[in-house]
Amino acid sequence: MAQDKFQGFQVDGPETWTQFHLREFVTKPFGDYDVDIKIECCGVCSSDVHTINGGWGPQHFPLTVGHEIVGRALRVGPKVTLIKEGQRVGVGAQSYSCLECRQCKNNNETYCKKQLDTFGAVWPDTGIVSQGGYSSHVRTHEHWVFPIPDSIPSHIAAPMLCAGITSYSPLVRNGAGPGKKVAIVGLGGLGHFGVMFAKALGAETWVISRTHSKEEDAKKMGADGFLATADKDWNVPHQMTFDLIVSTANNFGDGFDLSAYLSLLDVHGRWISVGFPEEAELKIRPQDLNPNGCLIGASHLGSRKEMLEMFKLVDEKGIRSWVETVPLSAENLSKTVQRLHKNDVRYRFAMVDYDKVFGA
């Protein structure tokens, strides 16, 4: 049986992680619940950089990364009911779960033991490695394909499919809303969504950053307040006043004082980590937990239910990603991942003009 092939920009390994090569690759067999999508744009995520530069360990190379995908459904399997041909849709960082386990049946499918990533996962029984969104097409199970409301431009929607949902899920799962005081640690690609979503959900929203350099941006996004950890006694006036802190920090370098952040939480307030730095450790002392009985946790992506709710909120509130668009090419991918590696972005990238590479 002939195997279906798509085209994509691949990296060969960490030693040459800034070099992209346009190639054909084999995709998994088309299943009854699958959707083939012609891609029109894809957000650039720090996960892409951590994957191709070796920061997250060994990977299956050659590899096409990119998992904030927007395009048109070209073909749907015979048992697909959630998506129609011609519909504009998105695909995020996950493309499969069993949909039968306890987690999947409770809208926790991102925690399924059988979950597979949109790129870099080996499909069972085939040995085929999933390839990401810097490609002509992507083939994905319908559960992980999401309709995009007409009011949201594709390049605005794309970064929400990973960074957006990663910030949205912990907010709604931990009670962000009217009457709550929420802090977002770090104003980057994840953090800027955290600020806009927390505010849209009705919470009093603050940003915690190292310096005041991003304070003006935070206020434009809707933040009610701003704390800079470089200031003397920055946390003291706000101790035990926050209900929730969502940390999007991409590093916990020397001098990161977790106890200072935890002191901000009210009784049984929550610290939820969504950043995933390379080789980072959070040092937790039991003595830092007792004064307010605070809770420490984490969050991974978000369910289909939450993804659809997020896009409904974006549609209703007119929320817009802060995104810089870049025409797709090997050279531009190289420049863009290097800029992202240096944090030279406000606050997301999206690769566009796919038709100029792959045709209409």
FENBEL-V281494 format. One record per helix or strand of 3 or more residues. SS is the DSSP state (h for helix, s for strand). FROM is the first residue (numbers start at 1). TO is the last residue. If there is no record, write none. Layout:
# FENBEL-V281494
ss:SS from:FROM to:TO
ss:SS from:FROM to:TO
This chain:
# FENBEL-V281494
ss:s from:5 to:11
ss:h from:14 to:16
ss:s from:21 to:26
ss:s from:34 to:44
ss:h from:46 to:52
ss:s from:69 to:76
ss:s from:88 to:91
ss:s from:94 to:96
ss:h from:102 to:105
ss:h from:109 to:111
ss:s from:137 to:141
ss:h from:142 to:144
ss:h from:154 to:161
ss:h from:163 to:173
ss:s from:181 to:185
ss:h from:189 to:200
ss:s from:204 to:209
ss:h from:215 to:220
ss:s from:225 to:228
ss:h from:236 to:238
ss:s from:242 to:247
ss:h from:258 to:262
ss:s from:265 to:273
ss:h from:286 to:290
ss:s from:295 to:298
ss:h from:304 to:317
ss:s from:323 to:327
ss:h from:330 to:341
ss:s from:348 to:352
ss:h from:355 to:358
